[in-house]
Amino acid sequence: MFKHPIISLLNKNYILVLLPRIVLVIFVLLQILGMMLYPGGTIHNSNTLGYSFTENFFSDMGAYAARNSEPNYLSMILFSFSLTIVGITFFFYYLVLPQIFGNNKLNYFLTSIGTLFAFGGSFCLIGTGMTPSDLVLSSHVFFANNIFYCFLMTALFYTVVIFRSKFLKQKYAIGYGIFFLSIFIYVGVLQYGPSANTGQEALIFQVLSQKMIVFVFCCTIFHQTFGLEKVAKLK
């Protein structure tokens, strides 16, 4: 399925190394810009000015109106665009990865399953950006949560594959293992952590947890590009 001749024509170095690096930088810059443009307001205080790093979720930037009821068009557009390009990039990234690590039947099977979950996560990234939380909350929560459920499984399968593979040093397998554990812990926070609506401390806990897992996400992909840089050129 992922060894189709058309897929093999894709430039692996560009898709696995250059494109992720470029898109991650763009994503971070757009998030910073979106925070600067966010009018203000949090779940518990609609009178705050601007974006609070500890009290505003990323999703607040993607809302049609800010929590202080002011229009939030610019921040919303940047948020939607950033998640869309990340989702598309991850789709192609994981489309190509089975060609790198699928060097035997078991590895190919594991990478294929991991990639299918990554496709689901990529779709949910785009869906999260396209569903403003203040207009379609249930859809937004569905897509946002399933980003992590899907990539949890992707991280699990690819951790096993990279440990089994001889193409990358073990530090990259350890990195992916940490990625898996981080998502696993965050999924636990989503399932069993305090609701952000219950109080200020719970809100800060949930907001910082979300920012930490996004930071780990970005660092993992960026770190893996260095391991894939030499491998991609040889394939």
N, C-alpha and C positions, 0 to 999 in steps of 0.2 A: 504493500500500500504506500509506504513512504520511500520506496526505492524506484518509483516511477521515473522513466527517462527524463521527463520534463522537470521533475524536482531536482534531478542530478545536474541539470544545467544551471541552476541557481548559483550565484557567486557566494560560496560558503564564507569566505573571509569577510565579505561585506555584510552578510546577514547575521553572522555569529559574532563579529568583532566590531566593525566600524559602525554599523547602524545602531546596535544597542547602546554604544557609548554616546553617540550623537543624540539619540532620543532621550536617554537618561538625563543628559545635561539640559536638553530642552524642557523636559518634564519638571526638573527642579526649578529652573528659571521661571517657568510659567506658574508654578505653585507660589513662588515668592512674589511674583507680580500680582497674582490673584489675591494673595493676602494683603498686599499694599492697597489694592483697590476695593477690598471688602468694606462696606459702609460701617458695619458694627452690629453689636447685639450678640448675646449668647442665650443658651437655653434658660438660664436662671436670672439673667439681667439683660433686658432689652436696651438699656441705656449706655452700654459700653461703647466706646469709640474705636472703630477699626477692628482688625482681626486679633484675637487673643490666641497666642500659640498654645496655651494650656487649657483654654476653655472653648475653643471653636474646633469642630471636626473639619476635616478636608471637605466633607460633603456640604458644609455650610457655604463654602464658596460656590458650590454648584446649584444652590437654590435660586429660584426665580426672584425672590425678594429676600433681603437680609433679615436677620432676626429682630432688627429695629424697625422693620416694615418698609425700609427704603428700597428702591429698585437696585437689583444686583446684576444687571445685564453683562457688564464687562467681565466681572469675576466668573460668572456662570459660563460664558463663552470660552474663556481660557481653561476652566476646569474641564469642560466637555471635550474641547479639542485635545488637551493633554492626555486624557484617559483614552481617547480614540486612537491617537497615534501610538500610544504604548500598547494597546490591545492589538493593533494591526502588526506592530513590530514583534510582539511575543508570538503571534500566530506563525509568522514566517520563521522566527527563531527556533521554535519547537518543531516546525515542519521539517527543518533541515537536520536537527540534532540526531534523529535515528540513523542518518547516513554516516554520522561520525562514530557513534557508539554501538550501532547494531552489527558488530563484527561476528556474532554467532547467533544461533537461533534464540537462545534464552535472552541475551542482551537485546536483540531486536524486538522480541516480544515485550520485554519490560519497557523499552523506550517507546514502543508504539502505544502502550497503555498510558504511560506518563504523558505522552504528547496529546492523546485524546482528552485527558483531563485538562491539559494546558489550553487546548482549544476552547474548552468550556470556560476556563478562567479568563481567557482573552475576550470571549464574547461578553462575559459579565463585566469586565473592565469598561467596555464600550457601553454596555447597558447602564452601568452606574453613572457614566458621564451624561447619558441621554435622558435620565429620569430625575428631575429636580426633586429633592427630598420634601419640599414644602407643597408640591403639587401631586406627586404620586409616591407617597411615602412607602407603601407596602412593596411596590415594584423596586424602588430604590434600595430598600433594605434587603430584598431578595437577591438582587444583583451584587450588592456590596458584600454581603456575607458569603455568597457562593464564590467570589473571587478567591477567598482564603480556603474554603472547603476543597475547591478544585486544585489549587496549587499545593495544598497539603499533600494530596495524593501524587501530584507531579513530582514534588520534592522527594517523597518517599521512594518512588520508583527510580528516579535518576540518581539518588544517593547510592542505591544498591548497584546500579549500572556502572557508575564512575568508580566505585570500590572494586568492581570486577574487571574494569577496563584497564588496559596497559597504556592507554594513550595519554592520560593525564597523571600528574604527580598526586600522591595521596592527600596532599594539603587541599586540593580542590574537592576531593571526596569528603574530607572533613568539613570544608566550607559548606558543601551542600547538605551535610548532616546537620550542621548548626542551623541552616536555613529551615530544614524540616522541623527541628525541635522548636524553633522560634514560632513558626506558624502553628504548630501543635499547641503551644502555650497560649497563643493569641486566640485560637479557636476555643480553648477552655475559657478564656476571658469573655468571649462572645456568648458562650453558653451559660456560664456560671458566675460571671462577674457582676458587680452591682450595676443596676440600671443608671444611666446618666441622668435620668429624670428625678432620682431620689434625693439628690443633694449635690452641693458644690464639690465635695471631696470625691464623690463617685464620678462626677463629670470630668474632673481633672484626671482621675485614674484612667478612664476610658479614652479620653483624648490623647493622653501621652502614650498609652498602649498602642493606639492606632498609629501614631507618628513613629514610634519605635519599630513597628513591624514594617512600615513602608520604608524606613531607613534601611533595615536589614534586607528587604527585598531588593532595593537599588544596589546596595553594596555587594550582594551575592551575585547578581547578574554582571555587575562591573568587574568583580573579581574573576569570575569564570571566563570573561573575554580574554584575559591574559593567558589562561591555560589553553584556550581554544585557538589562540592566534597562530601558533606554530602548526597545530594539528590541522586546522582548516586549509592551510596552504599545501599540505601534503595530500589531501583528499581529492 
